[in-house]
Amino acid sequence: MTRHVDVLIIGAGLSGIGMACHLSRENTGRSYAILERRSAIGGTWDLFRYPGIRSDSDMLTFGYGFRPWIGTKVLADGPHIRRYIAETAEEYGVTRHICFGRKVVKSSWSSAEQLWTTEAVDEQTGDTETYTSNFLVGCTGYYDYDKGFRPQFPGEENFGGQIVHPQHWPEDLDYRGKRVVVIGSGATAITLVPAMSEDAAHVTMLQRSPTYIAPLPAEDPVAVGMKKAKLPAALAYKTGRARNIALQRASFALSRSNPALSRKLLLQAVRVAVGPNVDMRHFSPSYNPWDQRLCIVPNGDLFKVLRSGRASIVTDRIATFTETGIRLESGEELPADIIVSATGLNIQMLGGAAIDVDGTPIATRDLVAYKGALMSGLPNAMMIIGYTNASWTLKADLAAEYFCRLLNHMKAKGYSSFVAEAEDADRAPESMMGGALTSGYIARGDAVMPRQGRRGPWKVINNYYRDRALLRKADLEDGILRFGTRSAAARPVVESRSA
Ligand SMILES: Cc1cc2nc3c(=O)[nH]c(=O)nc-3n(C[C@H](O)[C@H](O)[C@H](O)COP(=O)(O)OP(=O)(O)OC[C@H]3O[C@@H](n4cnc5c(N)ncnc54)[C@H](O)[C@@H]3O)c2cc1C
């Protein structure tokens, strides 16, 4: 049996739930369904279960713009974020629209029918279901859920202990009294080290190269003040959010306009927090601030465990795993009972689903992002990719609002399809996530990430203020985005811009 909805959303994480809420908030009057592979809401925040899992964005900007995040903690833990997303879905009547346990494997656009046909596999029964929709929104995040990025380490077969990856955390892992080595220097490693050192005998963070780490107060003093003054939650959220967007933007802008000053300020804060006995070499990256994502530590928790001696940090390269731990290129041996490979993600688009337009397979790498939200040559479709240099949600919210504007505009004008077509000259070599950051996972994802453009709406600007103007206010009919009507459906909907 084929089921039809106006809008088919893939993924019930932060973006998919947000998208569904916007569909009703913006009164689009469109029916929708969400196909979700997992058995629960939350995406990333349901999948990742390692000790201490938390956001590294402040919650006033990581929360949805339309639903206040109530709380005074700057960062939040995974279970609280998961609950916030699930409660938002309940509040907006989204939950009953989700078909859980459905893995989307293929979506095909037909210009003649002006319709997407999507195949999803019920992973429990193995049955394939078919859905048709006028619009398709990919909210599948940006990485492979099945397998985290885990290099093959030399000699790892000799290691007598356990090797674990944060994406596949064994529920029953008992690390009490054990010696743990955490390989990595990103947000996950920086979270794991203080969390595990509470119970482990010792935790060593082994990094190949340092990352910028900024200590922040765990509690937001302004939010605490507003709560004490009994300011309405919505008002406190709005003002706190506006302040954090501005501060984050200013920090990013400073890193671009004066990287030397930005570096000096960041390193000074670390020097004060870490104390005189820890070598600053471990905190002095070779790149400029915000070339890679900045890591936040609440109340300097990482620095505290380093100072106390319960954890230590080593900057070196792995020569080989041994039976009892890791031998480094310097010759030093790190004894370990458990090794955590906090080595990151494998980038994947559309959750690995195949996509075609009128029977022609589309490689996601060949797409060019339009306004950082639509994709060249993909009619009636959107892929939500949030910011990497700020909170993901800021962009996901704007993209969803833009999509709803488009739907309402199409209804008012009697349009049934839209498509943006990039010309060769529009296409830049960088991926959508490239340009702003140079992190390893972005480089690894280059083979599958859609491109961005050189100019105009093709350029991914990663600037909330400018995106807000572009997505909320700018004319929808800009001469690049082309609209079609059902009566013209016999002709291919994808027309070239010069036609
Ligand atoms: C450990 C970790 C911490 C992070 N912390 C932050 C942070 O602090 N700030 C920030 O801005 N960003 C952070 N991110 C990025 C984070 O992924 C986003 O912030 C956000 O959660 C993405 O939401 P999403 O809904 O777009 O994608 P996801 O959370 O990845 O959800 C995608 C959903 O789509 C489903 N899905 C995927 N493929 C298919 C398919 N083929 N068929 C059906 N369903 C499918 C998945 O099961 C999942 O439920 C973090 C990422 C990780 C891994």
Ligand as a Chemical Component Dictionary entry (heavy atoms), coordinates in Angstrom:
data_LIG
# 
_chem_comp.id                   LIG 
_chem_comp.type                 NON-POLYMER 
_chem_comp.pdbx_formal_charge   0 
_chem_comp.three_letter_code    LIG 
# 
loop_
_chem_comp_atom.comp_id 
_chem_comp_atom.atom_id 
_chem_comp_atom.alt_atom_id 
_chem_comp_atom.type_symbol 
_chem_comp_atom.charge 
_chem_comp_atom.model_Cartn_x 
_chem_comp_atom.model_Cartn_y 
_chem_comp_atom.model_Cartn_z 
_chem_comp_atom.pdbx_ordinal 
LIG C1  C1  C 0 28.177 13.811 20.114 1  
LIG C2  C2  C 0 27.665 15.000 19.349 2  
LIG C3  C3  C 0 27.495 16.216 19.995 3  
LIG C4  C4  C 0 27.011 17.310 19.281 4  
LIG N1  N1  N 0 26.882 18.505 19.941 5  
LIG C5  C5  C 0 26.443 19.579 19.264 6  
LIG C6  C6  C 0 26.306 20.844 19.900 7  
LIG O1  O1  O 0 26.542 21.005 21.073 8  
LIG N2  N2  N 0 25.903 21.887 19.154 9  
LIG C7  C7  C 0 25.612 21.764 17.845 10 
LIG O2  O2  O 0 25.243 22.741 17.225 11 
LIG N3  N3  N 0 25.729 20.579 17.222 12 
LIG C8  C8  C 0 26.120 19.501 17.885 13 
LIG N4  N4  N 0 26.235 18.292 17.240 14 
LIG C9  C9  C 0 25.768 18.149 15.872 15 
LIG C10 C10 C 0 24.364 17.503 16.015 16 
LIG O3  O3  O 0 24.304 16.357 15.277 17 
LIG C11 C11 C 0 23.290 18.526 15.718 18 
LIG O4  O4  O 0 23.368 19.559 16.637 19 
LIG C12 C12 C 0 21.854 18.054 15.790 20 
LIG O5  O5  O 0 21.576 17.215 16.883 21 
LIG C13 C13 C 0 21.525 17.442 14.490 22 
LIG O6  O6  O 0 20.139 17.209 14.479 23 
LIG P1  P1  P 0 19.494 16.550 13.199 24 
LIG O7  O7  O 0 18.087 16.264 13.566 25 
LIG O8  O8  O 0 19.740 17.395 12.024 26 
LIG O9  O9  O 0 20.324 15.213 12.973 27 
LIG P2  P2  P 0 20.469 13.955 13.916 28 
LIG O10 O10 O 0 20.444 14.320 15.338 29 
LIG O11 O11 O 0 21.648 13.211 13.420 30 
LIG O12 O12 O 0 19.153 13.125 13.613 31 
LIG C14 C14 C 0 18.949 12.505 12.370 32 
LIG C15 C15 C 0 17.821 11.526 12.486 33 
LIG O13 O13 O 0 17.586 10.971 11.204 34 
LIG C16 C16 C 0 17.446 9.570  11.327 35 
LIG N5  N5  N 0 17.868 8.936  10.074 36 
LIG C17 C17 C 0 19.093 8.972  9.502  37 
LIG N6  N6  N 0 19.088 8.285  8.348  38 
LIG C18 C18 C 0 17.842 7.800  8.185  39 
LIG C19 C19 C 0 17.229 7.001  7.180  40 
LIG N7  N7  N 0 17.909 6.565  6.115  41 
LIG N8  N8  N 0 15.912 6.692  7.311  42 
LIG C20 C20 C 0 15.205 7.123  8.393  43 
LIG N9  N9  N 0 15.755 7.876  9.382  44 
LIG C21 C21 C 0 17.051 8.223  9.276  45 
LIG C22 C22 C 0 18.359 9.198  12.474 46 
LIG O14 O14 O 0 17.985 7.953  13.047 47 
LIG C23 C23 C 0 18.142 10.375 13.418 48 
LIG O15 O15 O 0 17.098 10.163 14.298 49 
LIG C24 C24 C 0 26.708 17.190 17.919 50 
LIG C25 C25 C 0 26.903 15.966 17.269 51 
LIG C26 C26 C 0 27.385 14.886 17.974 52 
LIG C27 C27 C 0 27.585 13.590 17.256 53 
# 
loop_
_chem_comp_bond.comp_id 
_chem_comp_bond.atom_id_1 
_chem_comp_bond.atom_id_2 
_chem_comp_bond.value_order 
_chem_comp_bond.pdbx_ordinal 
LIG C1  C2  SING 1  
LIG C2  C3  SING 2  
LIG C2  C26 DOUB 3  
LIG C3  C4  DOUB 4  
LIG C4  N1  SING 5  
LIG C4  C24 SING 6  
LIG N1  C5  DOUB 7  
LIG C5  C6  SING 8  
LIG C5  C8  SING 9  
LIG C6  O1  DOUB 10 
LIG C6  N2  SING 11 
LIG N2  C7  SING 12 
LIG C7  O2  DOUB 13 
LIG C7  N3  SING 14 
LIG N3  C8  DOUB 15 
LIG C8  N4  SING 16 
LIG N4  C9  SING 17 
LIG N4  C24 SING 18 
LIG C9  C10 SING 19 
LIG C10 O3  SING 20 
LIG C10 C11 SING 21 
LIG C11 O4  SING 22 
LIG C11 C12 SING 23 
LIG C12 O5  SING 24 
LIG C12 C13 SING 25 
LIG C13 O6  SING 26 
LIG O6  P1  SING 27 
LIG P1  O7  DOUB 28 
LIG P1  O8  SING 29 
LIG P1  O9  SING 30 
LIG O9  P2  SING 31 
LIG P2  O10 DOUB 32 
LIG P2  O11 SING 33 
LIG P2  O12 SING 34 
LIG O12 C14 SING 35 
LIG C14 C15 SING 36 
LIG C15 O13 SING 37 
LIG C15 C23 SING 38 
LIG O13 C16 SING 39 
LIG C16 N5  SING 40 
LIG C16 C22 SING 41 
LIG N5  C17 SING 42 
LIG N5  C21 SING 43 
LIG C17 N6  DOUB 44 
LIG N6  C18 SING 45 
LIG C18 C19 SING 46 
LIG C18 C21 DOUB 47 
LIG C19 N7  SING 48 
LIG C19 N8  DOUB 49 
LIG N8  C20 SING 50 
LIG C20 N9  DOUB 51 
LIG N9  C21 SING 52 
LIG C22 O14 SING 53 
LIG C22 C23 SING 54 
LIG C23 O15 SING 55 
LIG C24 C25 DOUB 56 
LIG C25 C26 SING 57 
LIG C26 C27 SING 58 
# 
